[in-house]
Amino acid sequence: MGERLNVAKIVTPDYWDDACKHLAKGDRVMRKLIQRFGEGRLETRGDAFTTLARAIVGQQISVKAAQSVWDRFTSMVEVDAGRVDPASVLQAGARRLREAGLSARKSEYLTDLACHFNTGVEHCRRWRQMGDEAVVNELVAIRGIGRWTAEMFLIFYFMRPNVLPLDDVGLIKGISQNYFSGEPVSRAEAREVGDGWAPFCSVATWYIWRSLDPLPVAY
């Protein structure tokens, strides 16, 4: 393998400042969080395969655990400017990927995804012209990608402004802590809170995540 580079071009949304003004004006919780974490913002590394692979690694485990597994995973495969090469994932194979701490199923999902991208069967350019739900429907047809993973892709790759990932444990926990004094929150209650964030649910979700962990996650 060549020299491993960890620097990637970081892109942030051009709507961020307008979103913060909108959220701060209409929601006291958002106003406090934006004041607290106002300098940070959503970032994308601009690589579809890396974003989806990282989301698969992070399925159903904590952010800290996901980062640890991701670091071990990327030590096994070719990474250029922070981007994972699908061909090197295929070369490693599902069995070896398990040495990074991945489950057998996630290892299979990652190799399937790598095969999907390595053969050119991906449609990111077309997806850019499609609505959020249409993109989700296409993504969940790929093995190993459920709605949560698809929504992480919409947020962290396309930086769509109005995604509300109700299957995200951190979002539900953050809404509970910030809006319900730590009391259990139903999906319907979380959605009601999220409805007040439109049309910038992705931005509000990012700040809710920051309330739980000040270090932002970049997929």
C-alpha positions as CSV (number, residue, x, y, z in Angstrom):
1,M,0.0,0.0,0.0
2,G,1.1,3.6,-0.6
3,E,1.5,6.3,1.9
4,R,-1.5,6.6,4.1
5,L,-3.1,10.1,4.0
6,N,-5.7,11.3,6.6
7,V,-6.4,14.7,5.1
8,A,-9.6,15.1,3.0
9,K,-11.3,18.1,1.6
10,I,-13.9,19.1,4.1
11,V,-17.1,20.7,2.8
12,T,-19.8,22.4,4.9
13,P,-23.4,23.4,4.0
14,D,-24.0,26.8,2.6
15,Y,-27.3,27.0,4.4
16,W,-25.9,26.5,7.9
17,D,-26.0,30.2,9.1
18,D,-29.6,30.7,7.8
19,A,-30.6,27.4,9.5
20,C,-29.1,28.5,12.8
21,K,-30.9,31.8,12.7
22,H,-34.2,30.0,11.9
23,L,-33.8,27.4,14.7
24,A,-32.6,29.9,17.3
25,K,-35.6,32.2,16.6
26,G,-38.2,29.5,17.1
27,D,-36.8,27.1,19.7
28,R,-35.2,28.0,23.0
29,V,-33.4,24.6,23.3
30,M,-31.8,25.1,19.8
31,R,-30.9,28.7,20.7
32,K,-28.9,27.5,23.7
33,L,-27.2,24.6,21.8
34,I,-26.3,26.9,18.9
35,Q,-24.8,29.4,21.3
36,R,-22.8,26.6,22.9
37,F,-21.6,24.9,19.7
38,G,-22.0,27.8,17.3
39,E,-18.6,27.5,15.7
40,G,-19.0,23.9,14.6
41,R,-21.0,22.7,11.7
42,L,-21.8,19.6,9.7
43,E,-19.0,18.3,7.5
44,T,-18.8,16.0,4.5
45,R,-15.7,14.3,3.1
46,G,-17.5,14.0,-0.3
47,D,-17.0,10.2,-0.8
48,A,-20.1,8.1,-1.1
49,F,-18.5,4.7,-0.5
50,T,-16.6,5.9,2.6
51,T,-19.8,7.6,4.0
52,L,-21.9,4.4,3.6
53,A,-19.1,2.1,4.9
54,R,-18.7,4.2,8.0
55,A,-22.4,4.3,8.6
56,I,-22.5,0.5,8.3
57,V,-19.7,0.2,10.8
58,G,-21.6,2.5,13.2
59,Q,-24.9,0.5,13.1
60,Q,-26.2,-0.3,16.6
61,I,-23.0,0.6,18.5
62,S,-21.8,3.7,20.3
63,V,-19.9,6.5,18.5
64,K,-16.8,5.7,20.5
65,A,-17.0,2.0,19.7
66,A,-17.6,2.8,16.0
67,Q,-14.6,5.0,15.9
68,S,-12.4,2.3,17.4
69,V,-13.6,-0.3,14.9
70,W,-13.3,2.2,12.0
71,D,-9.7,2.9,12.9
72,R,-8.9,-0.8,12.8
73,F,-10.8,-1.3,9.6
74,T,-9.0,1.5,7.8
75,S,-5.7,0.2,9.0
76,M,-6.4,-2.9,6.9
77,V,-7.4,-1.2,3.6
78,E,-6.2,1.4,1.3
79,V,-7.1,4.9,2.3
80,D,-6.3,8.0,0.2
81,A,-7.1,11.4,1.5
82,G,-9.4,9.9,4.1
83,R,-11.3,7.9,1.5
84,V,-11.6,4.1,1.6
85,D,-10.9,2.3,-1.7
86,P,-13.6,-0.4,-2.5
87,A,-11.1,-2.6,-4.3
88,S,-8.9,-2.9,-1.3
89,V,-11.9,-3.8,0.9
90,L,-12.6,-6.7,-1.6
91,Q,-9.0,-7.7,-1.5
92,A,-9.1,-7.9,2.3
93,G,-12.2,-10.0,2.3
94,A,-14.9,-10.4,4.8
95,R,-13.0,-13.0,7.0
96,R,-10.0,-10.6,7.5
97,L,-12.3,-7.6,8.1
98,R,-13.6,-9.4,11.2
99,E,-10.2,-8.9,12.7
100,A,-11.0,-5.2,13.0
101,G,-13.8,-6.1,15.4
102,L,-16.6,-6.2,12.8
103,S,-19.4,-8.7,13.1
104,A,-19.6,-11.4,10.5
105,R,-22.7,-9.7,9.1
106,K,-21.1,-6.2,8.9
107,S,-18.0,-7.7,7.3
108,E,-20.3,-9.2,4.6
109,Y,-22.2,-6.0,4.2
110,L,-19.0,-4.0,3.6
111,T,-17.7,-6.5,1.0
112,D,-21.0,-6.5,-0.7
113,L,-21.0,-2.7,-0.7
114,A,-17.5,-2.6,-2.0
115,C,-18.5,-5.0,-4.8
116,H,-21.5,-2.7,-5.6
117,F,-19.2,0.3,-6.0
118,N,-16.3,-1.4,-7.6
119,T,-18.4,-2.6,-10.5
120,G,-19.7,0.9,-11.0
121,V,-23.3,0.1,-10.0
122,E,-23.9,3.3,-8.1
123,H,-25.9,6.3,-9.0
124,C,-24.8,9.3,-6.9
125,R,-25.2,11.8,-9.7
126,R,-28.7,10.7,-10.3
127,W,-29.4,10.6,-6.6
128,R,-28.5,14.3,-6.3
129,Q,-31.5,15.1,-8.4
130,M,-33.9,12.9,-6.4
131,G,-35.9,13.7,-3.3
132,D,-34.9,12.4,0.1
133,E,-37.4,9.5,0.3
134,A,-36.6,8.4,-3.3
135,V,-32.9,8.1,-2.4
136,V,-33.7,6.2,0.8
137,N,-35.8,3.7,-1.2
138,E,-32.9,3.0,-3.6
139,L,-30.3,2.7,-0.9
140,V,-32.3,0.3,1.3
141,A,-32.4,-2.1,-1.7
142,I,-28.6,-2.5,-1.1
143,R,-27.8,-5.4,1.3
144,G,-26.8,-4.0,4.7
145,I,-28.3,-0.6,4.3
146,G,-31.4,0.2,6.3
147,R,-33.3,3.4,6.8
148,W,-30.9,4.7,9.5
149,T,-27.8,4.2,7.3
150,A,-29.6,5.8,4.3
151,E,-30.5,8.8,6.4
152,M,-26.9,9.2,7.6
153,F,-25.9,9.2,3.9
154,L,-28.4,11.9,3.2
155,I,-27.1,14.0,6.1
156,F,-23.3,13.4,5.8
157,Y,-22.8,12.9,2.1
158,F,-25.5,15.0,0.4
159,M,-25.9,17.4,3.4
160,R,-29.6,17.4,2.9
161,P,-31.0,20.0,5.3
162,N,-34.3,18.5,6.4
163,V,-33.6,14.8,7.4
164,L,-35.1,13.6,10.8
165,P,-33.5,10.2,11.6
166,L,-36.1,8.9,14.1
167,D,-34.3,5.5,14.2
168,D,-31.2,7.2,15.7
169,V,-30.8,6.3,19.3
170,G,-28.7,9.5,20.0
171,L,-31.4,11.7,18.5
172,I,-34.1,10.2,20.7
173,K,-31.9,10.3,23.8
174,G,-31.0,13.9,23.1
175,I,-34.6,15.0,22.6
176,S,-35.4,13.2,25.9
177,Q,-32.7,15.1,27.8
178,N,-33.2,18.5,26.2
179,Y,-36.9,18.7,25.8
180,F,-38.4,16.2,28.3
181,S,-36.1,16.4,31.4
182,G,-34.8,12.9,30.7
183,E,-38.2,11.3,30.6
184,P,-38.7,8.5,28.0
185,V,-39.7,9.8,24.6
186,S,-41.9,8.0,22.1
187,R,-41.3,8.2,18.4
188,A,-44.4,10.3,18.0
189,E,-43.2,12.8,20.6
190,A,-39.8,13.0,18.9
191,R,-41.4,13.6,15.6
192,E,-43.5,16.4,17.0
193,V,-40.4,18.1,18.3
194,G,-38.7,17.5,14.9
195,D,-41.6,19.0,13.1
196,G,-40.8,22.3,14.8
197,W,-37.3,22.2,13.3
198,A,-38.4,22.0,9.7
199,P,-37.0,22.8,7.1
200,F,-33.7,22.3,8.9
201,C,-34.1,19.0,10.8
202,S,-30.6,17.9,9.8
203,V,-29.1,20.9,11.5
204,A,-31.1,20.6,14.6
205,T,-30.2,16.9,14.8
206,W,-26.5,17.8,14.5
207,Y,-26.9,20.1,17.5
208,I,-28.8,17.4,19.5
209,W,-25.9,15.0,18.8
210,R,-23.4,17.7,20.0
211,S,-25.4,18.0,23.3
212,L,-24.5,14.3,24.0
213,D,-21.0,14.4,22.6
214,P,-19.2,17.8,21.9
215,L,-16.9,16.1,19.3
216,P,-18.7,16.0,16.0
217,V,-18.9,12.8,14.0
218,A,-18.0,13.0,10.3
219,Y,-19.0,10.1,8.1
